[in-house]
Amino acid sequence: MFARLITARVSRALAFLPHRAGGHTPAVRVRKVFPRAVLAAAVAAAVGSAGSESLAARYKAIVVEADTGKVLYSRHADKRHYPASLTKMMTLYLVFEAIESGRLALDRRVRVSRRAAGQTPSRLGLKPGRSISVEDAVLAMVTKSANDAATVLAEAVGGTEANFANEMTRTARRIGMKNTAFRNATGLPNRRQYSTARDMTVLARRLRDDFPQYYHYFSTRSFKWGKRTYENHNKLLKTYKGVDGLKTGYIRASGFNIATSARRDGRRVVGVVLGGRTPAWRNRQMAHLLNVAFERLETSRRAAKRGKAGRKAVASVRIPAPKPRSSKLDLLRSKPPAPGTAGTVASARETGDWGIQVGAHWAHRVALRQVRKAVEALPDLPASVRAAVERASVGSRRLYRARLWGLSERLARDACRRLAARRLACAPVRPRGDLVTVASN
């Protein structure tokens, strides 16, 4: 048992060793790779790092409306997490401040120190004693996430990276990042450097609000340096319509992080995902959350247009566990709100006795799973909708029908079309309980 504990803590300690950004942890045997002295040091570090376990990679996310800060989705948004290269957003914030105050200029060339040149990947490969323009260093940070470029700018502004990091933390407090501390300008591993998903949305919003003249750098898709062209690590710039920044990040201890800003139909949202398992998973999750956020904003707009001021624009149907061995229908209810109270999206004219059936299964748990999938796929359902798993008999066998009730005919047909677009089974159900096809009118 003690051996397993030591092995686990060694693994956590190794997560903070230098690595290549975007690389994979090699499947090697520790005994063959690390000398005994190095292994002993790693074990000592692991045993002393119990306080950092709460920062271990775990999925956290938040999406907010950019203009108002209204939260549209949140999961563990205030729990601490290693920011990795999202740290560079604060580095750029201070660089933009320095440019505006006249201490730097975009065309000014800054000297590369030995310390900056020695930063671990990702990097441009800057040589000590050479120089790079401020603008090229900014582009290298945004696209390549170059650690050597970030250190060059930190030293140009703060004299030393340590002084610059202290200023980063003070600035974080000043702009409203309440649970963030910086120890370097790059995001490279440091147990005392942390932030939260919510704080990162604060920083992302302030970058655009305070420095709109420089915000376009975050949408740069590629950057040419010397004979090489570097593609932006943020693939959502190409794959998700409306995304125009901001930054990705990765260290082994944090998993794959991303801060994203996107605009659609005149509405802008800012999202942060921390602790992704892979870059592809992180990008898919962010795209999904952006879709959810824009759908909820559209629902809010429609509700406001109908004059439903003061009502919540987004409602959800909660599905408690069914009662076992009940002879009655296992209704999973979300009680409709009383007249004049908040919690509904549709007007009274849009609610009704129609429903939708999203599956019929021999197993109750499978039918319940289908109900939950439908609810998740339809985030703007009226609060008056109730979910149900209804028992029926087919010969001597018991069948379970997964249904949602409390819709008008129009909403039922529309819900089925939307579910069908996501390849989920659905059929409208008339008040008397019989199915109709989506195509019928």
Buried (B, 14 or more C-beta within 10 A) or exposed (E): EEEEEBEEBBBBBBBBBEBEBEEEEEEEEEEEEBEEEEBEEBBEBBEEBEEBEEBBBBBBBBBBBBEEEBBBBBBBBEBBBBBBBBBBBBBBBBBBBBBEEEEBEEEEBBEBBEBBBEBBBBBBEBEEEEBBBBBBBBBBBBBBBBBBBBBBBBBBBBEEBEEBBBBBBEBBEEBBBEBBBBBBBBBBBBBEBBBBBBBBBBBBBBBBEBBEEBBEBBBBEEBEBEEEEBEBBBBBBEEBEBBBBBBBBBBBBBBBBBBBBBBBEEBBBBBBBBBBEEBEBBBBBBBEBBBBBBBBBBBBBBBEEBEBEEBBBBBBBEBEEBEEEEEEBBBBBBEBBEEEEEBBBBBEEBBBBBBBBBBBBEEBEBBBBBBBBBBEBBBBBBBBBBBBBBBEEEEEEEBBBBBBBBBBBBBBBBBBEBBEEEEBBBBBBEEEEEEBEBEEE
